[in-house]
Amino acid sequence: MTTASNVPVVEAKNLVAGYLPGVNILNDCSLIANQGELIGIIGPNGAGKSTLLKAIFGLVNIRGGSILLNGEDITGLKANKLVGKGVAFVPQTNNVFPSLTIQENLEMGVFQNPQAFAERFEFVTGIFPDLAKRRNQRAGSLSGGERQMVAMGRALMVNPSVLLLDEPSAGLSPVRQDEAFMRVREVNEAGVTVIMVEQNARRCLQICDRAYVLDQGTDAHTGTGRELLNDPKMVELYLGNLADL
């Protein structure tokens, strides 16, 4: 099991960012993820949660602030460069290649370093043994939960120092949601720092080390998962019915 430290892996400072000129989704938003931590990002719809992940991964125009990766300024760096620096991103939808087999999907994860396939395949299938057993099955025939497992596995093939997950439980049944959260925790315990956006606020807070509550594009509150779960004012103001999921 990994132990979180106070060494920042990702440090986003006062981010201002958006998709359209003159329209900012993030407004002075900050976040720190230390080595070995599982960080949750929760909050109401439209608060900028997914935009924050995409800003870190170079998919959104950053108009102010900065992003550091292991102390290096990566502000505005494009996704392909970030992958080479150990940042992996799993989007909420369209996160597998449906016409390819599970193994071929995992091979896509090491396209920049194909000689690492055998070593990384052993690591990934150590966490997700079903991927080895079903390696020749096409991803398009898998259930939503199984696709999520392939998507996380492919992201782990790059040997990331940080994994960005956008709503890993979205669209899954309650049982499959529990499985998804267990997988996220297993990935984190294998030594990967995880930053996860999640709509299922209660489950997110139950497994994360720390969480950020976003409101109107800024980090309105932060604390440990337990602190936020036990804060009635937090639940009333920012989580509402999400806390009962």
C-alpha angles and dihedrals in degrees: 000000000000122000120219117235135194092250109114116232095174123022119178113187126196095327120196111185145145146158101242129050111268094007114103121194094178117052117185092329120172134184138169125198114188125207111287096009128134106216122193125204114199138160143112124319113281094023093122100256098138091037089059091055091047091049090054089049095050097251098116131057109255112210099175142010129030144261122216125195112196087337095310119118107242097165109151094000112149123249097252091055091047092053088057089053094054104267117133127187130197111193122210096245138021089026100144136050099245097196092054128078122249090259092049090051089053090047088057087061091065099038089124091051109022095168088068093063099100094048095045093043089057091050095047096045088048086066096034107030092173089069090064094045092051099032094132096051117107113248091226090068094056129102121248093262092048091050089052089055091051091048092052091045092052090049090052091053089078090062092238126198088206131027120202114204123189112202099324092183097049114132094003128126116251091260092049090046090058089050091050092052091048089053091050090052091048091052090050092048089053088067105270121130107229130202109189131186109205136175093197092079100179095052091044092053091047094061105029126092093216135359140202122214110210121206123178092343100311136091101259097175139005135183143119117309091250093050092053094044090054097045108099092191091054091051093048097046104036113011105038111159091355089078091061096055 
